Amino acid sequence: IMSSATVAAGVIRAAERRIVRALREAGATGAGKPAALALGRRVERRKLARLVAAGAVVEVEPGRYRLDEEAYEAYRGDRWRRGVTLLAIGLG
């Protein structure tokens, strides 16, 4: 049986994957042409805002974004380290 926190984490990760995939498929990476994102779900809009705040996604002009691959990898690494730290605290 999955907890609601586990389900929520899965939904958030899926939203992140959809955003990143959409930007990559549109060629909106690095110095590539920015892309508009069709985000219908609130969780996707919130996840996009977090990715922008972290610098992993850059809003080049209003409503048009590009993925900064290097910053995104750093963001993912930081998130993984935070998770391991929280796990260690919980087990300690």
GUKE-633337 format. One record per atom (N, C-alpha, C): residue in one letter; x, y, z. Coordinates in nm, 4 decimals, padded with zeros to 6 digits. Example, Ala and Ser with C-alpha at 12.3 -4.5 7.8 and 13.67 -1.06 7.14 Angstrom:
2
r code a&x 01.3190&y -00.5690&z 00.7800
r code a&x 01.2300&y -00.4500&z 00.7800
r code a&x 01.3200&y -00.3300&z 00.7800
r code s&x 01.2850&y -00.2250&z 00.7080
r code s&x 01.3670&y -00.1060&z 00.7140
r code s&x 01.2900&y 00.0030&z 00.7870
// end
This chain:
92
r code i&x 00.0856&y -00.1179&z 00.0000
r code i&x 00.0000&y 00.0000&z 00.0000
r code i&x 00.0896&y 00.1234&z 00.0000
r code m&x 00.0612&y 00.2141&z -00.0941
r code m&x 00.1406&y 00.3364&z -00.1042
r code m&x 00.0768&y 00.4476&z -00.0213
r code s&x 00.1624&y 00.5252&z 00.0424
r code s&x 00.1127&y 00.6400&z 00.1177
r code s&x 00.0789&y 00.7532&z 00.0221
r code s&x 00.0018&y 00.8476&z 00.0703
r code s&x -00.0340&y 00.9620&z -00.0149
r code s&x 00.0899&y 01.0438&z -00.0498
r code a&x 00.1901&y 01.0462&z 00.0392
r code a&x 00.3134&y 01.1187&z 00.0101
r code a&x 00.3884&y 01.0525&z -00.1054
r code t&x 00.3880&y 00.9198&z -00.1097
r code t&x 00.4547&y 00.8470&z -00.2175
r code t&x 00.3851&y 00.8737&z -00.3497
r code v&x 00.2532&y 00.8722&z -00.3470
r code v&x 00.1758&y 00.8994&z -00.4688
r code v&x 00.2018&y 01.0421&z -00.5159
r code a&x 00.2008&y 01.1374&z -00.4238
r code a&x 00.2248&y 01.2776&z -00.4591
r code a&x 00.3633&y 01.2956&z -00.5190
r code a&x 00.4633&y 01.2304&z -00.4606
r code a&x 00.5998&y 01.2413&z -00.5134
r code a&x 00.6060&y 01.1868&z -00.6558
r code g&x 00.5362&y 01.0779&z -00.6816
r code g&x 00.5320&y 01.0212&z -00.8160
r code g&x 00.4665&y 01.1145&z -00.9162
r code v&x 00.3592&y 01.1799&z -00.8751
r code v&x 00.2889&y 01.2751&z -00.9621
r code v&x 00.3800&y 01.3936&z -00.9947
r code i&x 00.4525&y 01.4415&z -00.8962
r code i&x 00.5427&y 01.5556&z -00.9158
r code i&x 00.6580&y 01.5173&z -01.0080
r code r&x 00.7157&y 01.3980&z -00.9874
r code r&x 00.8248&y 01.3524&z -01.0752
r code r&x 00.7758&y 01.3354&z -01.2187
r code a&x 00.6543&y 01.2843&z -01.2344
r code a&x 00.5981&y 01.2671&z -01.3691
r code a&x 00.5795&y 01.4029&z -01.4373
r code a&x 00.5349&y 01.5025&z -01.3614
r code a&x 00.5175&y 01.6373&z -01.4168
r code a&x 00.6521&y 01.6920&z -01.4631
r code e&x 00.7561&y 01.6705&z -01.3839
r code e&x 00.8900&y 01.7162&z -01.4215
r code e&x 00.9368&y 01.6475&z -01.5496
r code r&x 00.9153&y 01.5168&z -01.5589
r code r&x 00.9556&y 01.4438&z -01.6789
r code r&x 00.8826&y 01.4957&z -01.8026
r code r&x 00.7528&y 01.5268&z -01.7889
r code r&x 00.6759&y 01.5787&z -01.9032
r code r&x 00.7306&y 01.7136&z -01.9490
r code i&x 00.7632&y 01.8000&z -01.8546
r code i&x 00.8161&y 01.9326&z -01.8869
r code i&x 00.9503&y 01.9196&z -01.9581
r code v&x 01.0401&y 01.8420&z -01.9008
r code v&x 01.1743&y 01.8255&z -01.9577
r code v&x 01.1660&y 01.7602&z -02.0958
r code r&x 01.0834&y 01.6574&z -02.1098
r code r&x 01.0679&y 01.5902&z -02.2393
r code r&x 01.0133&y 01.6866&z -02.3442
r code a&x 00.9132&y 01.7672&z -02.3071
r code a&x 00.8547&y 01.8625&z -02.4019
r code a&x 00.9587&y 01.9629&z -02.4500
r code l&x 01.0424&y 02.0119&z -02.3594
r code l&x 01.1448&y 02.1085&z -02.3985
r code l&x 01.2510&y 02.0431&z -02.4861
r code r&x 01.2909&y 01.9224&z -02.4514
r code r&x 01.3910&y 01.8520&z -02.5332
r code r&x 01.3360&y 01.8216&z -02.6720
r code e&x 01.2140&y 01.7729&z -02.6787
r code e&x 01.1541&y 01.7395&z -02.8085
r code e&x 01.1366&y 01.8627&z -02.8965
r code a&x 01.1146&y 01.9787&z -02.8346
r code a&x 01.0992&y 02.1032&z -02.9097
r code a&x 01.2344&y 02.1634&z -02.9486
r code g&x 01.3428&y 02.1026&z -02.9008
r code g&x 01.4758&y 02.1569&z -02.9287
r code g&x 01.5066&y 02.2803&z -02.8468
r code a&x 01.4336&y 02.2992&z -02.7387
r code a&x 01.4497&y 02.4181&z -02.6544
r code a&x 01.5486&y 02.3883&z -02.5421
r code t&x 01.6728&y 02.3631&z -02.5825
r code t&x 01.7799&y 02.3368&z -02.4863
r code t&x 01.8979&y 02.4249&z -02.5216
r code g&x 01.9814&y 02.4506&z -02.4243
r code g&x 02.0996&y 02.5322&z -02.4487
r code g&x 02.0614&y 02.6643&z -02.5129
r code a&x 02.1245&y 02.6923&z -02.6253
r code a&x 02.0961&y 02.8166&z -02.6969
r code a&x 01.9829&y 02.7970&z -02.7983
r code g&x 01.9154&y 02.6823&z -02.7893
r code g&x 01.8069&y 02.6534&z -02.8837
r code g&x 01.6907&y 02.7491&z -02.8720
r code k&x 01.6036&y 02.7407&z -02.9683
r code k&x 01.4851&y 02.8254&z -02.9719
r code k&x 01.3930&y 02.7913&z -02.8539
r code p&x 01.3475&y 02.8913&z -02.7790
r code p&x 01.2586&y 02.8630&z -02.6667
r code p&x 01.1238&y 02.8091&z -02.7147
r code a&x 01.0584&y 02.7352&z -02.6275
r code a&x 00.9312&y 02.6736&z -02.6628
r code a&x 00.8233&y 02.7137&z -02.5633
r code a&x 00.7020&y 02.7227&z -02.6138
r code a&x 00.5863&y 02.7428&z -02.5272
r code a&x 00.5473&y 02.6062&z -02.4722
r code l&x 00.5016&y 02.6031&z -02.3503
r code l&x 00.4588&y 02.4780&z -02.2881
r code l&x 00.3090&y 02.4829&z -02.2626
r code a&x 00.2419&y 02.3771&z -02.2979
r code a&x 00.0981&y 02.3652&z -02.2705
r code a&x 00.0829&y 02.2880&z -02.1399
r code l&x 00.0711&y 02.3613&z -02.0314
r code l&x 00.0622&y 02.2985&z -01.8998
r code l&x -00.0800&y 02.3121&z -01.8482
r code g&x -00.1510&y 02.2017&z -01.8497
r code g&x -00.2901&y 02.2054&z -01.8079
r code g&x -00.3105&y 02.1796&z -01.6603
r code r&x -00.2203&y 02.1050&z -01.5997
r code r&x -00.2392&y 02.0662&z -01.4606
r code r&x -00.1647&y 02.1603&z -01.3668
r code r&x -00.2262&y 02.1844&z -01.2530
r code r&x -00.1654&y 02.2731&z -01.1527
r code r&x -00.0282&y 02.2218&z -01.1111
r code v&x -00.0150&y 02.0900&z -01.0939
r code v&x 00.1127&y 02.0339&z -01.0515
r code v&x 00.2215&y 02.0642&z -01.1537
r code e&x 00.1881&y 02.0659&z -01.2808
r code e&x 00.2867&y 02.0985&z -01.3844
r code e&x 00.3277&y 02.2449&z -01.3768
r code r&x 00.2319&y 02.3327&z -01.3559
r code r&x 00.2642&y 02.4758&z -01.3446
r code r&x 00.3526&y 02.5021&z -01.2227
r code r&x 00.3228&y 02.4364&z -01.1120
r code r&x 00.4043&y 02.4542&z -00.9910
r code r&x 00.5446&y 02.3972&z -01.0099
r code k&x 00.5526&y 02.2815&z -01.0756
r code k&x 00.6838&y 02.2207&z -01.0993
r code k&x 00.7660&y 02.3084&z -01.1925
r code l&x 00.7032&y 02.3644&z -01.2951
r code l&x 00.7739&y 02.4558&z -01.3846
r code l&x 00.8275&y 02.5754&z -01.3063
r code a&x 00.7469&y 02.6305&z -01.2184
r code a&x 00.7916&y 02.7444&z -01.1374
r code a&x 00.9139&y 02.7065&z -01.0531
r code r&x 00.9157&y 02.5864&z -00.9996
r code r&x 01.0315&y 02.5423&z -00.9206
r code r&x 01.1543&y 02.5236&z -01.0078
r code l&x 01.1355&y 02.4679&z -01.1263
r code l&x 01.2477&y 02.4498&z -01.2175
r code l&x 01.3048&y 02.5847&z -01.2623
r code v&x 01.2175&y 02.6818&z -01.2849
r code v&x 01.2625&y 02.8165&z -01.3220
r code v&x 01.3375&y 02.8796&z -01.2042
r code a&x 01.2831&y 02.8673&z -01.0838
r code a&x 01.3486&y 02.9246&z -00.9650
r code a&x 01.4867&y 02.8632&z -00.9429
r code a&x 01.5025&y 02.7359&z -00.9778
r code a&x 01.6303&y 02.6672&z -00.9609
r code a&x 01.7271&y 02.6967&z -01.0751
r code g&x 01.6795&y 02.7622&z -01.1812
r code g&x 01.7642&y 02.7933&z -01.2954
r code g&x 01.7768&y 02.6788&z -01.3949
r code a&x 01.7054&y 02.5685&z -01.3711
r code a&x 01.7116&y 02.4531&z -01.4614
r code a&x 01.6337&y 02.4791&z -01.5901
r code v&x 01.5300&y 02.5594&z -01.5803
r code v&x 01.4523&y 02.6033&z -01.6959
r code v&x 01.4575&y 02.7555&z -01.6967
r code v&x 01.4799&y 02.8127&z -01.8128
r code v&x 01.4924&y 02.9581&z -01.8260
r code v&x 01.3741&y 03.0103&z -01.9062
r code e&x 01.3071&y 03.1114&z -01.8509
r code e&x 01.1997&y 03.1772&z -01.9258
r code e&x 01.2650&y 03.2852&z -02.0115
r code v&x 01.2785&y 03.2572&z -02.1388
r code v&x 01.3489&y 03.3459&z -02.2314
r code v&x 01.2655&y 03.4693&z -02.2611
r code e&x 01.1376&y 03.4492&z -02.2770
r code e&x 01.0408&y 03.5574&z -02.2952
r code e&x 00.9113&y 03.5073&z -02.2324
r code p&x 00.8184&y 03.5945&z -02.2063
r code p&x 00.6967&y 03.5500&z -02.1380
r code p&x 00.6314&y 03.4283&z -02.2046
r code g&x 00.6215&y 03.3204&z -02.1259
r code g&x 00.5560&y 03.1993&z -02.1738
r code g&x 00.6388&y 03.1098&z -02.2635
r code r&x 00.7672&y 03.1435&z -02.2838
r code r&x 00.8549&y 03.0619&z -02.3696
r code r&x 00.9800&y 03.0262&z -02.2901
r code y&x 01.0127&y 02.8973&z -02.2915
r code y&x 01.1152&y 02.8441&z -02.2031
r code y&x 01.2175&y 02.7623&z -02.2790
r code r&x 01.3335&y 02.7472&z -02.2151
r code r&x 01.4337&y 02.6538&z -02.2644
r code r&x 01.4944&y 02.5827&z -02.1439
r code l&x 01.5408&y 02.4617&z -02.1671
r code l&x 01.6022&y 02.3806&z -02.0625
r code l&x 01.7519&y 02.4056&z -02.0612
r code d&x 01.8050&y 02.4380&z -01.9463
r code d&x 01.9496&y 02.4487&z -01.9274
r code d&x 01.9944&y 02.3123&z -01.8752
r code e&x 02.0452&y 02.2284&z -01.9647
r code e&x 02.0779&y 02.0897&z -01.9300
r code e&x 02.1752&y 02.0795&z -01.8127
r code e&x 02.2776&y 02.1625&z -01.8135
r code e&x 02.3781&y 02.1583&z -01.7067
r code e&x 02.3154&y 02.1944&z -01.5721
r code a&x 02.2362&y 02.3004&z -01.5706
r code a&x 02.1704&y 02.3416&z -01.4464
r code a&x 02.0675&y 02.2374&z -01.4028
r code y&x 02.0022&y 02.1734&z -01.4990
r code y&x 01.9048&y 02.0703&z -01.4653
r code y&x 01.9724&y 01.9499&z -01.4000
r code e&x 02.0867&y 01.9086&z -01.4532
r code e&x 02.1601&y 01.7966&z -01.3924
r code e&x 02.2051&y 01.8330&z -01.2511
r code a&x 02.2499&y 01.9564&z -01.2302
r code a&x 02.2893&y 02.0007&z -01.0964
r code a&x 02.1685&y 01.9995&z -01.0026
r code y&x 02.0551&y 02.0451&z -01.0523
r code y&x 01.9303&y 02.0454&z -00.9736
r code y&x 01.8933&y 01.9028&z -00.9326
r code r&x 01.9013&y 01.8105&z -01.0273
r code r&x 01.8683&y 01.6711&z -00.9969
r code r&x 01.9644&y 01.6139&z -00.8944
r code g&x 02.0926&y 01.6463&z -00.9058
r code g&x 02.1922&y 01.5979&z -00.8098
r code g&x 02.1677&y 01.6532&z -00.6706
r code d&x 02.1345&y 01.7818&z -00.6634
r code d&x 02.1043&y 01.8435&z -00.5332
r code d&x 01.9829&y 01.7784&z -00.4701
r code r&x 01.8813&y 01.7514&z -00.5513
r code r&x 01.7586&y 01.6892&z -00.5003
r code r&x 01.7888&y 01.5498&z -00.4466
r code w&x 01.8731&y 01.4751&z -00.5169
r code w&x 01.9092&y 01.3404&z -00.4739
r code w&x 01.9847&y 01.3457&z -00.3411
r code r&x 02.0782&y 01.4395&z -00.3289
r code r&x 02.1549&y 01.4521&z -00.2041
r code r&x 02.0652&y 01.4899&z -00.0873
r code r&x 01.9679&y 01.5792&z -00.1125
r code r&x 01.8735&y 01.6149&z -00.0050
r code r&x 01.7940&y 01.4934&z 00.0390
r code g&x 01.7515&y 01.4125&z -00.0565
r code g&x 01.6745&y 01.2925&z -00.0242
r code g&x 01.7547&y 01.1945&z 00.0594
r code v&x 01.8815&y 01.1747&z 00.0224
r code v&x 01.9683&y 01.0836&z 00.0983
r code v&x 01.9896&y 01.1380&z 00.2387
r code t&x 02.0101&y 01.2685&z 00.2513
r code t&x 02.0287&y 01.3293&z 00.3822
r code t&x 01.9047&y 01.3104&z 00.4696
r code l&x 01.7873&y 01.3348&z 00.4125
r code l&x 01.6639&y 01.3163&z 00.4897
r code l&x 01.6457&y 01.1713&z 00.5305
r code l&x 01.6813&y 01.0798&z 00.4433
r code l&x 01.6711&y 00.9379&z 00.4750
r code l&x 01.7657&y 00.9037&z 00.5903
r code a&x 01.8871&y 00.9549&z 00.5843
r code a&x 01.9854&y 00.9279&z 00.6898
r code a&x 01.9387&y 00.9846&z 00.8231
r code i&x 01.8797&y 01.1026&z 00.8198
r code i&x 01.8276&y 01.1634&z 00.9435
r code i&x 01.7141&y 01.0787&z 00.9987
r code g&x 01.6279&y 01.0320&z 00.9096
r code g&x 01.5134&y 00.9509&z 00.9518
r code g&x 01.5561&y 00.8178&z 01.0111
r code l&x 01.6650&y 00.7617&z 00.9607
r code l&x 01.7123&y 00.6334&z 01.0118
r code l&x 01.7987&y 00.6488&z 01.1366
r code g&x 01.8478&y 00.7698&z 01.1565
r code g&x 01.9400&y 00.7940&z 01.2697
r code g&x 01.8730&y 00.8150&z 01.3994
// end
